[in-house]
Amino acid sequence: MTLPGPTPLQSFLGGIGLALPVHALLALNGHSFGISGFINGAAHGNVEDTLSVLGLITGGIFVGVIEGSKPTIRDLAPLSLVSSGLFIGIGAKMANGCTSGHMISGLSRFSRRSIAATATFFVSASLTANLLHGGLAPLPGDPSLGTHGVAFLVGGVAALASTFFASRVMGAGSRLRQVVAFSSAFAFALGLRLSNLSDPRRVLGFLVTPAHPAFDPSLVYLAVGAVPLASLLYRVGSMRMEGKTSVNAELLAGSALFGIGWGITGICPGPGLVNFGRALATAADITSVATWLTAVITGGLLVPP
């Protein structure tokens, strides 16, 4: 009998698989890895952002082909899906970032804004998850790499290798930037799946806090794999990000709204795009994921630039 518990090896290595594409995009394109920003940019016709979105969806298709269908979103009513998507889209736009932009990219730079945003959306997400998912069932633990973990690792390494290979053989320019945008996003998608951040049940299991019998600390292993490595790579790299430094009401309000949306479904923008790709590959949950994703895009468009 398998006891409930985390997926430490998968989540830790998946976290490393998230840090590396984040660094690749910054080092080669000078672009912060923020998936809500990719979605908003793609909605306004930005080519690189569109390719990043397509890279994440294609990574999800790869996952679906390799692994088949698995739960990509909880069995929720359309109103819950739409509410979650709108809260996430509006909140991420107001806060100028989500779990990838603030929790991984931002924390690795020790950004005060990202520290405040991450703390805020985790609190609101936890409160929401505890309110709505008190009956959440615990998931079995798995200390191994999983049935398809090697395939996800190899796929991610191959995508990153192609990214850096392209930077050596292609002259600097828009074509190289487009290759980097797509390939780094594809690798990130496989890191999301390996880390289990794409599984809403694991995410909600973390958000319900240790007092809940279904608590799942897998995301702690993800953070240990992702944030220190991303921070180290940022420190030794030559590219630096400059931007807003103040912590203001808009940032905190947006982060709180984002956390509410995250706590409703256990899905945030990156996993949502990966799960949409998996749904396309397996013809399962397409309507639910598409409904949620459409609401995210709509929410972002509702907030003025």
Secondary structure as UniProt FT lines:
FT   HELIX           8..29
FT   HELIX           35..43
FT   TURN            44..45
FT   HELIX           47..67
FT   HELIX           78..95
FT   HELIX           99..106
FT   HELIX           107..108
FT   TURN            109..110
FT   HELIX           112..132
FT   TURN            134..135
FT   TURN            147..148
FT   HELIX           149..169
FT   HELIX           174..195
FT   TURN            196..198
FT   HELIX           200..207
FT   TURN            210..211
FT   TURN            213..214
FT   HELIX           218..236
FT   HELIX           249..265
FT   HELIX           269..282
FT   HELIX           286..302
//
